[in-house]
Amino acid sequence: MGIERKYIIDESNHKVAVQVDIETFTKIEETLENYGLIQFMQAQEPDDELLDLEQARKYYRMLEKIQ
């Protein structure tokens, strides 16, 4: 996946931040959330069978409501 980046630089021309378009950011965010969910689920119940995608989404939504 090619990510188009726009760098923000300081007075010394050092990169201090990066901008990405909202679509790319959303994809990155979803990927991180999915990875985090898998890690959390494996840590909580390492011997349970894995959920399919829809079951995992339902489980994740339930966790959001609890917090």
Residue pairs with C-beta under 8 A, 6 or more apart in sequence:
1 27
3 20
3 24
4 20
4 21
4 24
5 18
5 19
5 20
6 18
6 19
6 20
7 15
7 17
7 18
7 19
8 15
8 16
8 17
8 18
8 19
9 15
9 16
10 16
20 28
33 60
37 56
37 59
37 60
38 56
41 48
41 50
41 51
41 56
41 59
51 59
